[in-house]
Amino acid sequence: MSLFPDDDRPKPKSVHEIGQDLSMLSLAEIDLRMEALKAEIERLAEVRVKKAASRNAADAFFRKAD
């Protein structure tokens, strides 16, 4: 058990922040951020598909109960 609560720990800096000034970034840094954002979009799309399937199953179950 830790002496300090988890929420007191410093949070790791994100790779990209929406609306962030990009003028000081190199092309390579921009490419890295784009790849990270593309990977995040893919991850979100996969989670959305799973949640939609769960929602549809629940809707179908409760429609039968009516």
mmCIF file as Biopython writes it, N, C-alpha, C and O atoms, coordinates in Angstrom:
data_model
#
loop_
_atom_site.group_PDB
_atom_site.id
_atom_site.type_symbol
_atom_site.label_atom_id
_atom_site.label_alt_id
_atom_site.label_comp_id
_atom_site.label_asym_id
_atom_site.label_entity_id
_atom_site.label_seq_id
_atom_site.pdbx_PDB_ins_code
_atom_site.Cartn_x
_atom_site.Cartn_y
_atom_site.Cartn_z
_atom_site.occupancy
_atom_site.B_iso_or_equiv
_atom_site.auth_seq_id
_atom_site.auth_asym_id
_atom_site.pdbx_PDB_model_num
ATOM 1   N N  . MET A ? 1  ? 0.849   -1.185 0.000   1.0 0.0 1  A 1 
ATOM 2   C CA . MET A ? 1  ? 0.000   0.000  0.000   1.0 0.0 1  A 1 
ATOM 3   C C  . MET A ? 1  ? 0.888   1.240  0.000   1.0 0.0 1  A 1 
ATOM 4   O O  . MET A ? 1  ? 1.886   1.303  0.719   1.0 0.0 1  A 1 
ATOM 5   N N  . SER A ? 2  ? 0.521   2.205  -0.800  1.0 0.0 2  A 1 
ATOM 6   C CA . SER A ? 2  ? 1.303   3.428  -0.942  1.0 0.0 2  A 1 
ATOM 7   C C  . SER A ? 2  ? 0.980   4.405  0.187   1.0 0.0 2  A 1 
ATOM 8   O O  . SER A ? 2  ? -0.131  4.425  0.717   1.0 0.0 2  A 1 
ATOM 9   N N  . LEU A ? 3  ? 1.964   5.202  0.533   1.0 0.0 3  A 1 
ATOM 10  C CA . LEU A ? 3  ? 1.737   6.230  1.544   1.0 0.0 3  A 1 
ATOM 11  C C  . LEU A ? 3  ? 0.927   7.394  0.990   1.0 0.0 3  A 1 
ATOM 12  O O  . LEU A ? 3  ? 0.284   8.127  1.742   1.0 0.0 3  A 1 
ATOM 13  N N  . PHE A ? 4  ? 0.960   7.561  -0.334  1.0 0.0 4  A 1 
ATOM 14  C CA . PHE A ? 4  ? 0.284   8.682  -0.973  1.0 0.0 4  A 1 
ATOM 15  C C  . PHE A ? 4  ? -0.851  8.185  -1.860  1.0 0.0 4  A 1 
ATOM 16  O O  . PHE A ? 4  ? -0.710  7.174  -2.549  1.0 0.0 4  A 1 
ATOM 17  N N  . PRO A ? 5  ? -1.963  8.888  -1.843  1.0 0.0 5  A 1 
ATOM 18  C CA . PRO A ? 5  ? -3.062  8.484  -2.724  1.0 0.0 5  A 1 
ATOM 19  C C  . PRO A ? 5  ? -2.673  8.645  -4.194  1.0 0.0 5  A 1 
ATOM 20  O O  . PRO A ? 5  ? -1.864  9.507  -4.535  1.0 0.0 5  A 1 
ATOM 21  N N  . ASP A ? 6  ? -3.254  7.811  -5.062  1.0 0.0 6  A 1 
ATOM 22  C CA . ASP A ? 6  ? -2.919  7.838  -6.480  1.0 0.0 6  A 1 
ATOM 23  C C  . ASP A ? 6  ? -3.200  9.174  -7.143  1.0 0.0 6  A 1 
ATOM 24  O O  . ASP A ? 6  ? -2.465  9.575  -8.045  1.0 0.0 6  A 1 
ATOM 25  N N  . ASP A ? 7  ? -4.254  9.880  -6.715  1.0 0.0 7  A 1 
ATOM 26  C CA . ASP A ? 7  ? -4.579  11.126 -7.400  1.0 0.0 7  A 1 
ATOM 27  C C  . ASP A ? 7  ? -3.604  12.248 -7.084  1.0 0.0 7  A 1 
ATOM 28  O O  . ASP A ? 7  ? -3.678  13.304 -7.712  1.0 0.0 7  A 1 
ATOM 29  N N  . ASP A ? 8  ? -2.704  12.062 -6.145  1.0 0.0 8  A 1 
ATOM 30  C CA . ASP A ? 8  ? -1.702  13.082 -5.854  1.0 0.0 8  A 1 
ATOM 31  C C  . ASP A ? 8  ? -0.472  12.947 -6.746  1.0 0.0 8  A 1 
ATOM 32  O O  . ASP A ? 8  ? 0.378   13.836 -6.786  1.0 0.0 8  A 1 
ATOM 33  N N  . ARG A ? 9  ? -0.389  11.841 -7.452  1.0 0.0 9  A 1 
ATOM 34  C CA . ARG A ? 9  ? 0.767   11.627 -8.324  1.0 0.0 9  A 1 
ATOM 35  C C  . ARG A ? 9  ? 0.662   12.535 -9.541  1.0 0.0 9  A 1 
ATOM 36  O O  . ARG A ? 9  ? -0.436  12.790 -10.036 1.0 0.0 9  A 1 
ATOM 37  N N  . PRO A ? 10 ? 1.808   13.027 -10.028 1.0 0.0 10 A 1 
ATOM 38  C CA . PRO A ? 10 ? 1.751   13.843 -11.248 1.0 0.0 10 A 1 
ATOM 39  C C  . PRO A ? 10 ? 1.302   12.986 -12.424 1.0 0.0 10 A 1 
ATOM 40  O O  . PRO A ? 10 ? 1.727   11.841 -12.574 1.0 0.0 10 A 1 
ATOM 41  N N  . LYS A ? 11 ? 0.446   13.551 -13.246 1.0 0.0 11 A 1 
ATOM 42  C CA . LYS A ? 11 ? -0.047  12.827 -14.406 1.0 0.0 11 A 1 
ATOM 43  C C  . LYS A ? 11 ? 0.970   12.933 -15.541 1.0 0.0 11 A 1 
ATOM 44  O O  . LYS A ? 11 ? 1.561   13.993 -15.745 1.0 0.0 11 A 1 
ATOM 45  N N  . PRO A ? 12 ? 1.176   11.838 -16.284 1.0 0.0 12 A 1 
ATOM 46  C CA . PRO A ? 12 ? 2.115   11.911 -17.400 1.0 0.0 12 A 1 
ATOM 47  C C  . PRO A ? 12 ? 1.604   12.882 -18.459 1.0 0.0 12 A 1 
ATOM 48  O O  . PRO A ? 12 ? 0.401   12.976 -18.705 1.0 0.0 12 A 1 
ATOM 49  N N  . LYS A ? 13 ? 2.529   13.597 -19.077 1.0 0.0 13 A 1 
ATOM 50  C CA . LYS A ? 13 ? 2.163   14.565 -20.101 1.0 0.0 13 A 1 
ATOM 51  C C  . LYS A ? 13 ? 1.651   13.828 -21.333 1.0 0.0 13 A 1 
ATOM 52  O O  . LYS A ? 13 ? 2.248   12.848 -21.777 1.0 0.0 13 A 1 
ATOM 53  N N  . SER A ? 14 ? 0.540   14.311 -21.877 1.0 0.0 14 A 1 
ATOM 54  C CA . SER A ? 14 ? -0.022  13.664 -23.059 1.0 0.0 14 A 1 
ATOM 55  C C  . SER A ? 14 ? 0.828   13.978 -24.282 1.0 0.0 14 A 1 
ATOM 56  O O  . SER A ? 14 ? 1.558   14.969 -24.320 1.0 0.0 14 A 1 
ATOM 57  N N  . VAL A ? 15 ? 0.714   13.106 -25.279 1.0 0.0 15 A 1 
ATOM 58  C CA . VAL A ? 15 ? 1.467   13.297 -26.510 1.0 0.0 15 A 1 
ATOM 59  C C  . VAL A ? 15 ? 0.961   14.523 -27.246 1.0 0.0 15 A 1 
ATOM 60  O O  . VAL A ? 15 ? 1.735   15.275 -27.838 1.0 0.0 15 A 1 
ATOM 61  N N  . HIS A ? 16 ? -0.349  14.713 -27.201 1.0 0.0 16 A 1 
ATOM 62  C CA . HIS A ? 16 ? -0.935  15.844 -27.910 1.0 0.0 16 A 1 
ATOM 63  C C  . HIS A ? 16 ? -2.134  16.375 -27.150 1.0 0.0 16 A 1 
ATOM 64  O O  . HIS A ? 16 ? -2.906  15.619 -26.560 1.0 0.0 16 A 1 
ATOM 65  N N  . GLU A ? 17 ? -2.271  17.673 -27.176 1.0 0.0 17 A 1 
ATOM 66  C CA . GLU A ? 17 ? -3.417  18.314 -26.561 1.0 0.0 17 A 1 
ATOM 67  C C  . GLU A ? 17 ? -4.181  19.043 -27.664 1.0 0.0 17 A 1 
ATOM 68  O O  . GLU A ? 17 ? -3.587  19.788 -28.443 1.0 0.0 17 A 1 
ATOM 69  N N  . ILE A ? 18 ? -5.474  18.835 -27.731 1.0 0.0 18 A 1 
ATOM 70  C CA . ILE A ? 18 ? -6.302  19.461 -28.756 1.0 0.0 18 A 1 
ATOM 71  C C  . ILE A ? 18 ? -6.147  20.989 -28.677 1.0 0.0 18 A 1 
ATOM 72  O O  . ILE A ? 18 ? -6.248  21.580 -27.602 1.0 0.0 18 A 1 
ATOM 73  N N  . GLY A ? 19 ? -5.902  21.606 -29.830 1.0 0.0 19 A 1 
ATOM 74  C CA . GLY A ? 19 ? -5.769  23.061 -29.899 1.0 0.0 19 A 1 
ATOM 75  C C  . GLY A ? 19 ? -4.389  23.583 -29.553 1.0 0.0 19 A 1 
ATOM 76  O O  . GLY A ? 19 ? -4.166  24.793 -29.542 1.0 0.0 19 A 1 
ATOM 77  N N  . GLN A ? 20 ? -3.471  22.692 -29.275 1.0 0.0 20 A 1 
ATOM 78  C CA . GLN A ? 20 ? -2.119  23.071 -28.882 1.0 0.0 20 A 1 
ATOM 79  C C  . GLN A ? 20 ? -1.397  23.781 -30.030 1.0 0.0 20 A 1 
ATOM 80  O O  . GLN A ? 20 ? -1.616  23.449 -31.195 1.0 0.0 20 A 1 
ATOM 81  N N  . ASP A ? 21 ? -0.541  24.755 -29.710 1.0 0.0 21 A 1 
ATOM 82  C CA . ASP A ? 21 ? 0.273   25.449 -30.711 1.0 0.0 21 A 1 
ATOM 83  C C  . ASP A ? 21 ? 1.279   24.459 -31.287 1.0 0.0 21 A 1 
ATOM 84  O O  . ASP A ? 21 ? 2.044   23.844 -30.544 1.0 0.0 21 A 1 
ATOM 85  N N  . LEU A ? 22 ? 1.278   24.307 -32.596 1.0 0.0 22 A 1 
ATOM 86  C CA . LEU A ? 22 ? 2.144   23.340 -33.263 1.0 0.0 22 A 1 
ATOM 87  C C  . LEU A ? 22 ? 3.306   23.989 -33.996 1.0 0.0 22 A 1 
ATOM 88  O O  . LEU A ? 22 ? 4.093   23.299 -34.643 1.0 0.0 22 A 1 
ATOM 89  N N  . SER A ? 23 ? 3.423   25.300 -33.902 1.0 0.0 23 A 1 
ATOM 90  C CA . SER A ? 23 ? 4.417   26.023 -34.697 1.0 0.0 23 A 1 
ATOM 91  C C  . SER A ? 23 ? 5.866   25.649 -34.380 1.0 0.0 23 A 1 
ATOM 92  O O  . SER A ? 23 ? 6.737   25.787 -35.238 1.0 0.0 23 A 1 
ATOM 93  N N  . MET A ? 24 ? 6.128   25.188 -33.188 1.0 0.0 24 A 1 
ATOM 94  C CA . MET A ? 24 ? 7.511   24.869 -32.801 1.0 0.0 24 A 1 
ATOM 95  C C  . MET A ? 24 ? 7.871   23.399 -33.038 1.0 0.0 24 A 1 
ATOM 96  O O  . MET A ? 24 ? 8.990   22.988 -32.728 1.0 0.0 24 A 1 
ATOM 97  N N  . LEU A ? 25 ? 6.957   22.609 -33.576 1.0 0.0 25 A 1 
ATOM 98  C CA . LEU A ? 25 ? 7.212   21.189 -33.790 1.0 0.0 25 A 1 
ATOM 99  C C  . LEU A ? 25 ? 7.890   20.950 -35.138 1.0 0.0 25 A 1 
ATOM 100 O O  . LEU A ? 25 ? 7.642   21.660 -36.112 1.0 0.0 25 A 1 
ATOM 101 N N  . SER A ? 26 ? 8.739   19.947 -35.167 1.0 0.0 26 A 1 
ATOM 102 C CA . SER A ? 26 ? 9.357   19.524 -36.424 1.0 0.0 26 A 1 
ATOM 103 C C  . SER A ? 26 ? 8.366   18.660 -37.198 1.0 0.0 26 A 1 
ATOM 104 O O  . SER A ? 26 ? 7.342   18.242 -36.657 1.0 0.0 26 A 1 
ATOM 105 N N  . LEU A ? 27 ? 8.671   18.397 -38.448 1.0 0.0 27 A 1 
ATOM 106 C CA . LEU A ? 27 ? 7.821   17.516 -39.245 1.0 0.0 27 A 1 
ATOM 107 C C  . LEU A ? 27 ? 7.749   16.127 -38.618 1.0 0.0 27 A 1 
ATOM 108 O O  . LEU A ? 27 ? 6.683   15.511 -38.604 1.0 0.0 27 A 1 
ATOM 109 N N  . ALA A ? 28 ? 8.861   15.632 -38.103 1.0 0.0 28 A 1 
ATOM 110 C CA . ALA A ? 28 ? 8.883   14.308 -37.464 1.0 0.0 28 A 1 
ATOM 111 C C  . ALA A ? 28 ? 7.991   14.287 -36.227 1.0 0.0 28 A 1 
ATOM 112 O O  . ALA A ? 28 ? 7.288   13.307 -35.982 1.0 0.0 28 A 1 
ATOM 113 N N  . GLU A ? 29 ? 8.019   15.360 -35.451 1.0 0.0 29 A 1 
ATOM 114 C CA . GLU A ? 29 ? 7.173   15.422 -34.257 1.0 0.0 29 A 1 
ATOM 115 C C  . GLU A ? 29 ? 5.694   15.474 -34.643 1.0 0.0 29 A 1 
ATOM 116 O O  . GLU A ? 29 ? 4.856   14.858 -33.985 1.0 0.0 29 A 1 
ATOM 117 N N  . ILE A ? 30 ? 5.381   16.199 -35.694 1.0 0.0 30 A 1 
ATOM 118 C CA . ILE A ? 30 ? 3.995   16.254 -36.170 1.0 0.0 30 A 1 
ATOM 119 C C  . ILE A ? 30 ? 3.563   14.873 -36.652 1.0 0.0 30 A 1 
ATOM 120 O O  . ILE A ? 30 ? 2.446   14.437 -36.376 1.0 0.0 30 A 1 
ATOM 121 N N  . ASP A ? 31 ? 4.452   14.185 -37.373 1.0 0.0 31 A 1 
ATOM 122 C CA . ASP A ? 31 ? 4.135   12.833 -37.843 1.0 0.0 31 A 1 
ATOM 123 C C  . ASP A ? 31 ? 3.863   11.894 -36.675 1.0 0.0 31 A 1 
ATOM 124 O O  . ASP A ? 31 ? 2.926   11.098 -36.725 1.0 0.0 31 A 1 
ATOM 125 N N  . LEU A ? 32 ? 4.674   11.982 -35.622 1.0 0.0 32 A 1 
ATOM 126 C CA . LEU A ? 32 ? 4.473   11.136 -34.439 1.0 0.0 32 A 1 
ATOM 127 C C  . LEU A ? 32 ? 3.124   11.411 -33.784 1.0 0.0 32 A 1 
ATOM 128 O O  . LEU A ? 32 ? 2.425   10.488 -33.367 1.0 0.0 32 A 1 
ATOM 129 N N  . ARG A ? 33 ? 2.768   12.682 -33.700 1.0 0.0 33 A 1 
ATOM 130 C CA . ARG A ? 33 ? 1.480   13.030 -33.097 1.0 0.0 33 A 1 
ATOM 131 C C  . ARG A ? 33 ? 0.328   12.532 -33.950 1.0 0.0 33 A 1 
ATOM 132 O O  . ARG A ? 33 ? -0.676  12.049 -33.426 1.0 0.0 33 A 1 
ATOM 133 N N  . MET A ? 34 ? 0.471   12.647 -35.264 1.0 0.0 34 A 1 
ATOM 134 C CA . MET A ? 34 ? -0.581  12.164 -36.159 1.0 0.0 34 A 1 
ATOM 135 C C  . MET A ? 34 ? -0.769  10.656 -36.008 1.0 0.0 34 A 1 
ATOM 136 O O  . MET A ? 34 ? -1.901  10.174 -35.976 1.0 0.0 34 A 1 
ATOM 137 N N  . GLU A ? 35 ? 0.319   9.918  -35.916 1.0 0.0 35 A 1 
ATOM 138 C CA . GLU A ? 35 ? 0.227   8.466  -35.736 1.0 0.0 35 A 1 
ATOM 139 C C  . GLU A ? 35 ? -0.432  8.124  -34.405 1.0 0.0 35 A 1 
ATOM 140 O O  . GLU A ? 35 ? -1.254  7.211  -34.330 1.0 0.0 35 A 1 
ATOM 141 N N  . ALA A ? 36 ? -0.071  8.858  -33.359 1.0 0.0 36 A 1 
ATOM 142 C CA . ALA A ? 36 ? -0.683  8.612  -32.044 1.0 0.0 36 A 1 
ATOM 143 C C  . ALA A ? 36 ? -2.180  8.894  -32.092 1.0 0.0 36 A 1 
ATOM 144 O O  . ALA A ? 36 ? -2.970  8.146  -31.516 1.0 0.0 36 A 1 
ATOM 145 N N  . LEU A ? 37 ? -2.572  9.957  -32.769 1.0 0.0 37 A 1 
ATOM 146 C CA . LEU A ? 37 ? -3.990  10.294 -32.866 1.0 0.0 37 A 1 
ATOM 147 C C  . LEU A ? 37 ? -4.745  9.280  -33.721 1.0 0.0 37 A 1 
ATOM 148 O O  . LEU A ? 37 ? -5.882  8.932  -33.404 1.0 0.0 37 A 1 
ATOM 149 N N  . LYS A ? 38 ? -4.132  8.808  -34.790 1.0 0.0 38 A 1 
ATOM 150 C CA . LYS A ? 38 ? -4.768  7.778  -35.626 1.0 0.0 38 A 1 
ATOM 151 C C  . LYS A ? 38 ? -4.983  6.499  -34.815 1.0 0.0 38 A 1 
ATOM 152 O O  . LYS A ? 38 ? -6.041  5.874  -34.900 1.0 0.0 38 A 1 
ATOM 153 N N  . ALA A ? 39 ? -3.978  6.115  -34.030 1.0 0.0 39 A 1 
ATOM 154 C CA . ALA A ? 39 ? -4.103  4.915  -33.190 1.0 0.0 39 A 1 
ATOM 155 C C  . ALA A ? 39 ? -5.224  5.099  -32.163 1.0 0.0 39 A 1 
ATOM 156 O O  . ALA A ? 39 ? -5.965  4.159  -31.874 1.0 0.0 39 A 1 
ATOM 157 N N  . GLU A ? 40 ? -5.344  6.297  -31.618 1.0 0.0 40 A 1 
ATOM 158 C CA . GLU A ? 40 ? -6.392  6.570  -30.638 1.0 0.0 40 A 1 
ATOM 159 C C  . GLU A ? 40 ? -7.768  6.517  -31.302 1.0 0.0 40 A 1 
ATOM 160 O O  . GLU A ? 40 ? -8.719  6.008  -30.708 1.0 0.0 40 A 1 
ATOM 161 N N  . ILE A ? 41 ? -7.882  7.029  -32.509 1.0 0.0 41 A 1 
ATOM 162 C CA . ILE A ? 41 ? -9.151  6.970  -33.237 1.0 0.0 41 A 1 
ATOM 163 C C  . ILE A ? 41 ? -9.536  5.517  -33.491 1.0 0.0 41 A 1 
ATOM 164 O O  . ILE A ? 41 ? -10.702 5.154  -33.338 1.0 0.0 41 A 1 
ATOM 165 N N  . GLU A ? 42 ? -8.576  4.683  -33.874 1.0 0.0 42 A 1 
ATOM 166 C CA . GLU A ? 42 ? -8.848  3.252  -34.082 1.0 0.0 42 A 1 
ATOM 167 C C  . GLU A ? 42 ? -9.326  2.596  -32.793 1.0 0.0 42 A 1 
ATOM 168 O O  . GLU A ? 42 ? -10.275 1.812  -32.800 1.0 0.0 42 A 1 
ATOM 169 N N  . ARG A ? 43 ? -8.662  2.923  -31.690 1.0 0.0 43 A 1 
ATOM 170 C CA . ARG A ? 43 ? -9.034  2.355  -30.393 1.0 0.0 43 A 1 
ATOM 171 C C  . ARG A ? 43 ? -10.454 2.763  -30.015 1.0 0.0 43 A 1 
ATOM 172 O O  . ARG A ? 43 ? -11.239 1.941  -29.542 1.0 0.0 43 A 1 
ATOM 173 N N  . LEU A ? 44 ? -10.779 4.033  -30.226 1.0 0.0 44 A 1 
ATOM 174 C CA . LEU A ? 44 ? -12.122 4.518  -29.924 1.0 0.0 44 A 1 
ATOM 175 C C  . LEU A ? 44 ? -13.168 3.849  -30.807 1.0 0.0 44 A 1 
ATOM 176 O O  . LEU A ? 44 ? -14.256 3.518  -30.338 1.0 0.0 44 A 1 
ATOM 177 N N  . ALA A ? 45 ? -12.847 3.649  -32.074 1.0 0.0 45 A 1 
ATOM 178 C CA . ALA A ? 45 ? -13.784 3.000  -32.990 1.0 0.0 45 A 1 
ATOM 179 C C  . ALA A ? 45 ? -14.058 1.568  -32.558 1.0 0.0 45 A 1 
ATOM 180 O O  . ALA A ? 45 ? -15.200 1.113  -32.621 1.0 0.0 45 A 1 
ATOM 181 N N  . GLU A ? 46 ? -13.023 0.847  -32.116 1.0 0.0 46 A 1 
ATOM 182 C CA . GLU A ? 46 ? -13.203 -0.529 -31.653 1.0 0.0 46 A 1 
ATOM 183 C C  . GLU A ? 46 ? -14.078 -0.585 -30.406 1.0 0.0 46 A 1 
ATOM 184 O O  . GLU A ? 46 ? -14.950 -1.447 -30.293 1.0 0.0 46 A 1 
ATOM 185 N N  . VAL A ? 47 ? -13.849 0.326  -29.478 1.0 0.0 47 A 1 
ATOM 186 C CA . VAL A ? 47 ? -14.655 0.368  -28.252 1.0 0.0 47 A 1 
ATOM 187 C C  . VAL A ? 47 ? -16.093 0.720  -28.594 1.0 0.0 47 A 1 
ATOM 188 O O  . VAL A ? 47 ? -17.027 0.181  -27.999 1.0 0.0 47 A 1 
ATOM 189 N N  . ARG A ? 48 ? -16.276 1.629  -29.556 1.0 0.0 48 A 1 
ATOM 190 C CA . ARG A ? 48 ? -17.628 2.035  -29.950 1.0 0.0 48 A 1 
ATOM 191 C C  . ARG A ? 48 ? -18.405 0.851  -30.536 1.0 0.0 48 A 1 
ATOM 192 O O  . ARG A ? 48 ? -19.588 0.676  -30.245 1.0 0.0 48 A 1 
ATOM 193 N N  . VAL A ? 49 ? -17.739 0.042  -31.361 1.0 0.0 49 A 1 
ATOM 194 C CA . VAL A ? 49 ? -18.390 -1.128 -31.952 1.0 0.0 49 A 1 
ATOM 195 C C  . VAL A ? 49 ? -18.844 -2.091 -30.858 1.0 0.0 49 A 1 
ATOM 196 O O  . VAL A ? 49 ? -19.960 -2.607 -30.904 1.0 0.0 49 A 1 
ATOM 197 N N  . LYS A ? 50 ? -17.977 -2.331 -29.875 1.0 0.0 50 A 1 
ATOM 198 C CA . LYS A ? 50 ? -18.322 -3.242 -28.779 1.0 0.0 50 A 1 
ATOM 199 C C  . LYS A ? 50 ? -19.480 -2.695 -27.948 1.0 0.0 50 A 1 
ATOM 200 O O  . LYS A ? 50 ? -20.385 -3.441 -27.574 1.0 0.0 50 A 1 
ATOM 201 N N  . LYS A ? 51 ? -19.453 -1.392 -27.660 1.0 0.0 51 A 1 
ATOM 202 C CA . LYS A ? 51 ? -20.541 -0.798 -26.877 1.0 0.0 51 A 1 
ATOM 203 C C  . LYS A ? 51 ? -21.846 -0.821 -27.648 1.0 0.0 51 A 1 
ATOM 204 O O  . LYS A ? 51 ? -22.907 -1.049 -27.068 1.0 0.0 51 A 1 
ATOM 205 N N  . ALA A ? 52 ? -21.778 -0.587 -28.950 1.0 0.0 52 A 1 
ATOM 206 C CA . ALA A ? 52 ? -22.999 -0.618 -29.765 1.0 0.0 52 A 1 
ATOM 207 C C  . ALA A ? 52 ? -23.596 -2.025 -29.769 1.0 0.0 52 A 1 
ATOM 208 O O  . ALA A ? 52 ? -24.815 -2.182 -29.700 1.0 0.0 52 A 1 
ATOM 209 N N  . ALA A ? 53 ? -22.740 -3.047 -29.850 1.0 0.0 53 A 1 
ATOM 210 C CA . ALA A ? 53 ? -23.227 -4.425 -29.821 1.0 0.0 53 A 1 
ATOM 211 C C  . ALA A ? 53 ? -23.905 -4.728 -28.488 1.0 0.0 53 A 1 
ATOM 212 O O  . ALA A ? 53 ? -24.957 -5.365 -28.454 1.0 0.0 53 A 1 
ATOM 213 N N  . SER A ? 54 ? -23.306 -4.275 -27.399 1.0 0.0 54 A 1 
ATOM 214 C CA . SER A ? 54 ? -23.908 -4.485 -26.070 1.0 0.0 54 A 1 
ATOM 215 C C  . SER A ? 54 ? -25.241 -3.756 -25.968 1.0 0.0 54 A 1 
ATOM 216 O O  . SER A ? 54 ? -26.215 -4.296 -25.442 1.0 0.0 54 A 1 
ATOM 217 N N  . ARG A ? 55 ? -25.276 -2.554 -26.463 1.0 0.0 55 A 1 
ATOM 218 C CA . ARG A ? 55 ? -26.505 -1.761 -26.420 1.0 0.0 55 A 1 
ATOM 219 C C  . ARG A ? 55 ? -27.605 -2.426 -27.239 1.0 0.0 55 A 1 
ATOM 220 O O  . ARG A ? 55 ? -28.753 -2.513 -26.804 1.0 0.0 55 A 1 
ATOM 221 N N  . ASN A ? 56 ? -27.239 -2.893 -28.427 1.0 0.0 56 A 1 
ATOM 222 C CA . ASN A ? 56 ? -28.226 -3.555 -29.285 1.0 0.0 56 A 1 
ATOM 223 C C  . ASN A ? 56 ? -28.759 -4.828 -28.637 1.0 0.0 56 A 1 
ATOM 224 O O  . ASN A ? 56 ? -29.952 -5.116 -28.727 1.0 0.0 56 A 1 
ATOM 225 N N  . ALA A ? 57 ? -27.884 -5.592 -27.987 1.0 0.0 57 A 1 
ATOM 226 C CA . ALA A ? 57 ? -28.316 -6.814 -27.301 1.0 0.0 57 A 1 
ATOM 227 C C  . ALA A ? 57 ? -29.266 -6.478 -26.155 1.0 0.0 57 A 1 
ATOM 228 O O  . ALA A ? 57 ? -30.277 -7.154 -25.965 1.0 0.0 57 A 1 
ATOM 229 N N  . ALA A ? 58 ? -28.946 -5.444 -25.399 1.0 0.0 58 A 1 
ATOM 230 C CA . ALA A ? 58 ? -29.811 -5.036 -24.295 1.0 0.0 58 A 1 
ATOM 231 C C  . ALA A ? 58 ? -31.153 -4.545 -24.820 1.0 0.0 58 A 1 
ATOM 232 O O  . ALA A ? 58 ? -32.199 -4.891 -24.273 1.0 0.0 58 A 1 
ATOM 233 N N  . ASP A ? 59 ? -31.127 -3.742 -25.875 1.0 0.0 59 A 1 
ATOM 234 C CA . ASP A ? 59 ? -32.379 -3.247 -26.461 1.0 0.0 59 A 1 
ATOM 235 C C  . ASP A ? 59 ? -33.244 -4.414 -26.930 1.0 0.0 59 A 1 
ATOM 236 O O  . ASP A ? 59 ? -34.453 -4.435 -26.698 1.0 0.0 59 A 1 
ATOM 237 N N  . ALA A ? 60 ? -32.612 -5.389 -27.595 1.0 0.0 60 A 1 
ATOM 238 C CA . ALA A ? 60 ? -33.364 -6.546 -28.093 1.0 0.0 60 A 1 
ATOM 239 C C  . ALA A ? 60 ? -33.963 -7.340 -26.932 1.0 0.0 60 A 1 
ATOM 240 O O  . ALA A ? 60 ? -35.106 -7.789 -27.014 1.0 0.0 60 A 1 
ATOM 241 N N  . PHE A ? 61 ? -33.206 -7.515 -25.863 1.0 0.0 61 A 1 
ATOM 242 C CA . PHE A ? 61 ? -33.699 -8.257 -24.702 1.0 0.0 61 A 1 
ATOM 243 C C  . PHE A ? 61 ? -34.911 -7.564 -24.094 1.0 0.0 61 A 1 
ATOM 244 O O  . PHE A ? 61 ? -35.912 -8.214 -23.796 1.0 0.0 61 A 1 
ATOM 245 N N  . PHE A ? 62 ? -34.829 -6.263 -23.909 1.0 0.0 62 A 1 
ATOM 246 C CA . PHE A ? 62 ? -35.921 -5.560 -23.253 1.0 0.0 62 A 1 
ATOM 247 C C  . PHE A ? 62 ? -37.127 -5.369 -24.172 1.0 0.0 62 A 1 
ATOM 248 O O  . PHE A ? 62 ? -38.252 -5.226 -23.693 1.0 0.0 62 A 1 
ATOM 249 N N  . ARG A ? 63 ? -36.905 -5.367 -25.474 1.0 0.0 63 A 1 
ATOM 250 C CA . ARG A ? 63 ? -38.036 -5.305 -26.399 1.0 0.0 63 A 1 
ATOM 251 C C  . ARG A ? 63 ? -38.850 -6.592 -26.338 1.0 0.0 63 A 1 
ATOM 252 O O  . ARG A ? 63 ? -40.074 -6.563 -26.469 1.0 0.0 63 A 1 
ATOM 253 N N  . LYS A ? 64 ? -38.168 -7.730 -26.136 1.0 0.0 64 A 1 
ATOM 254 C CA . LYS A ? 64 ? -38.847 -9.034 -26.021 1.0 0.0 64 A 1 
ATOM 255 C C  . LYS A ? 64 ? -39.665 -9.089 -24.735 1.0 0.0 64 A 1 
ATOM 256 O O  . LYS A ? 64 ? -40.716 -9.728 -24.691 1.0 0.0 64 A 1 
ATOM 257 N N  . ALA A ? 65 ? -39.187 -8.426 -23.695 1.0 0.0 65 A 1 
ATOM 258 C CA . ALA A ? 65 ? -39.862 -8.469 -22.392 1.0 0.0 65 A 1 
ATOM 259 C C  . ALA A ? 65 ? -41.155 -7.663 -22.399 1.0 0.0 65 A 1 
ATOM 260 O O  . ALA A ? 65 ? -42.016 -7.870 -21.544 1.0 0.0 65 A 1 
ATOM 261 N N  . ASP A ? 66 ? -41.300 -6.750 -23.350 1.0 0.0 66 A 1 
ATOM 262 C CA . ASP A ? 66 ? -42.508 -5.906 -23.398 1.0 0.0 66 A 1 
ATOM 263 C C  . ASP A ? 66 ? -43.716 -6.653 -23.798 1.0 0.0 66 A 1 
ATOM 264 O O  . ASP A ? 66 ? -44.800 -6.076 -23.880 1.0 0.0 66 A 1 
#
